[in-house]
Amino acid sequence: MLATAGAAAAAPAKGKGKRRFRLGVENLLESDQLSLLKGAKVGLVTNPTGTDSTLTSTIDLLVDAQDEGGFELVALFGPEHGVRGAEPAGGSVEDYVDERTGLPVRSLYGATQKPTPEMLADLDVLVFDIQDIGARFYTYIWTLYYLLEAAGENDKRVVVLDRPNPLGTDVEGFLLDPALSSFVGLKEIPQRHGLTVGELATYFAQEFLDGAVQLDVVPMTGYDPVDPAAAAARLPWVLPSPNVPTRETAIVYAGTGLIEAINVSEGRGTTTPFLWFGAPFLTEELVDAVIAALDAAELPGVRFRPMFATPTTSKHAGEFCGGVQIHLVDEVAYEPVRTGIHVLSALLREVEEVDWREGEKCRTEADVCWIDKLSGTTRTRLMLDAGEDPESIVRAWREDVRSFERASRRHRLY
């Protein structure tokens, strides 16, 4: 069975005139693409980001479209944070019955990450509609991967409703080392992958699953992949997880998410998660030194300023912390992964107390540390520990970037 982008004909031709922007879910429901679900028992994988441009939930849209489309919505599937988005990062998501619709909700985060044959037994088609934010370690894309894999193994079809990538088409970071595969990176893609979820679906299906899944992608129309801000201007921001409350947060996350790997707060428990980092041992003098190092790097599209905060949860909860706020001034020029590497380097060089979160258990090449899983390689940690210039890390991943850009080119829809 070949993986296909069966609805790709609805996508605007590259280089053609602008068309009114429409999400994949809107194209599904207001075109002949609804025939993709005709006669099927459907399971929907979604969360609060699954809406149309008026913020009507995809759950409600499919419930209302059942008679017209000749299909039956019989189950919901929840990724990390759950169908309704209430669970914290890493929090266990359980099966339950959705109060609004009466549909069973089956968890794909926690004990079960890949749909089981029992979960799929009564289904014909699985629909995926979740907003990704362009980072390899954001788990929704791995829920998508497991969904495709399970569908291929159980002879089910998958329909992916496409959405914008807030980070556009640029690619940064190392390809994942397969030895470090985990739910924050299952397969060999870069840290910033530059694809929409629809494009990722076709990439996964054809590059890793040998086309052994029946896949249709309902693309967006009127979407400019190199200017995601244009689509964002037409869409209200729905936070895809509790600590990504704004689009600005989503743009920096692919880089500042790396701060999770050290003993410095990445801003969870503050009003600026991932746009601020800090710790009790960061004095005003040390904050100034970190900012000076970052300013000297002349990173594009960003400025830094001192900011003090007391996180209410996660690392350093209840402790007054010195820190640095990240201000985006040009999101097109901004390079999140490169910036994240410079932040780690500045903290490790300028602040003696900064260390990997595993401490003494993260000292050798044989160790597997959180930074290795997030960055996809031990090279990042080893180069930072050796005091190498952060730009040498950026140069080191360029061949990986070129390789992925070549491999992904044929899967791009826009």
Rosetta blueprint (number, residue, H / E / L):
1 M L
2 L L
3 A L
4 T L
5 A L
6 G L
7 A L
8 A H
9 A H
10 A H
11 A L
12 P L
13 A L
14 K L
15 G L
16 K L
17 G L
18 K L
19 R L
20 R L
21 F L
22 R E
23 L L
24 G H
25 V H
26 E H
27 N H
28 L H
29 L H
30 E L
31 S L
32 D H
33 Q H
34 L H
35 S H
36 L H
37 L H
38 K L
39 G L
40 A L
41 K E
42 V E
43 G E
44 L E
45 V E
46 T E
47 N L
48 P L
49 T L
50 G L
51 T E
52 D L
53 S L
54 T L
55 L L
56 T L
57 S E
58 T H
59 I H
60 D H
61 L H
62 L H
63 V H
64 D H
65 A H
66 Q H
67 D H
68 E H
69 G H
70 G L
71 F L
72 E E
73 L E
74 V E
75 A E
76 L E
77 F E
78 G E
79 P L
80 E L
81 H L
82 G L
83 V L
84 R L
85 G L
86 A L
87 E L
88 P L
89 A L
90 G L
91 G L
92 S L
93 V L
94 E L
95 D L
96 Y E
97 V E
98 D L
99 E L
100 R L
101 T L
102 G L
103 L L
104 P E
105 V E
106 R E
107 S E
108 L L
109 Y L
110 G L
111 A L
112 T L
113 Q L
114 K L
115 P L
116 T L
117 P H
118 E H
119 M H
120 L H
121 A L
122 D L
123 L L
124 D L
125 V E
126 L E
127 V E
128 F E
129 D E
130 I L
131 Q L
132 D L
133 I L
134 G L
135 A E
136 R L
137 F L
138 Y L
139 T L
140 Y H
141 I H
142 W H
143 T H
144 L H
145 Y H
146 Y H
147 L H
148 L H
149 E H
150 A H
151 A H
152 G H
153 E H
154 N L
155 D L
156 K L
157 R E
158 V E
159 V E
160 V E
161 L E
162 D L
163 R L
164 P L
165 N L
166 P L
167 L L
168 G L
169 T L
170 D L
171 V L
172 E E
173 G L
174 F L
175 L L
176 L L
177 D L
178 P H
179 A H
180 L H
181 S L
182 S E
183 F L
184 V L
185 G E
186 L L
187 K L
188 E L
189 I L
190 P L
191 Q L
192 R E
193 H L
194 G L
195 L L
196 T L
197 V H
198 G H
199 E H
200 L H
201 A H
202 T H
203 Y H
204 F H
205 A H
206 Q H
207 E H
208 F H
209 L L
210 D L
211 G L
212 A L
213 V L
214 Q E
215 L E
216 D E
217 V E
218 V E
219 P L
220 M L
221 T E
222 G L
223 Y L
224 D L
225 P L
226 V L
227 D L
228 P H
229 A H
230 A H
231 A H
232 A H
233 A L
234 R L
235 L L
236 P L
237 W L
238 V L
239 L L
240 P L
241 S L
242 P L
243 N L
244 V L
245 P L
246 T L
247 R H
248 E H
249 T H
250 A H
251 I H
252 V H
253 Y H
254 A H
255 G H
256 T H
257 G H
258 L H
259 I H
260 E H
261 A H
262 I E
263 N L
264 V L
265 S E
266 E L
267 G L
268 R L
269 G L
270 T L
271 T L
272 T L
273 P E
274 F L
275 L L
276 W E
277 F E
278 G E
279 A E
280 P L
281 F L
282 L L
283 T L
284 E H
285 E H
286 L H
287 V H
288 D H
289 A H
290 V H
291 I H
292 A H
293 A H
294 L H
295 D H
296 A H
297 A L
298 E L
299 L L
300 P L
301 G L
302 V E
303 R E
304 F E
305 R E
306 P E
307 M E
308 F E
309 A E
310 T L
311 P L
312 T L
313 T L
314 S L
315 K L
316 H L
317 A L
318 G L
319 E L
320 F L
321 C E
322 G E
323 G E
324 V E
325 Q E
326 I E
327 H E
328 L E
329 V L
330 D L
331 E L
332 V L
333 A L
334 Y L
335 E L
336 P H
337 V H
338 R H
339 T H
340 G H
341 I H
342 H H
343 V H
344 L H
345 S H
346 A H
347 L H
348 L H
349 R H
350 E H
351 V L
352 E L
353 E L
354 V L
355 D L
356 W E
357 R L
358 E L
359 G H
360 E H
361 K H
362 C L
363 R L
364 T L
365 E L
366 A L
367 D L
368 V L
369 C L
370 W H
371 I H
372 D H
373 K H
374 L H
375 S H
376 G L
377 T L
378 T L
379 R H
380 T H
381 R H
382 L H
383 M H
384 L H
385 D H
386 A L
387 G L
388 E L
389 D L
390 P H
391 E H
392 S H
393 I H
394 V H
395 R H
396 A H
397 W L
398 R H
399 E H
400 D H
401 V H
402 R H
403 S H
404 F H
405 E H
406 R H
407 A H
408 S H
409 R H
410 R H
411 H H
412 R L
413 L L
414 Y L
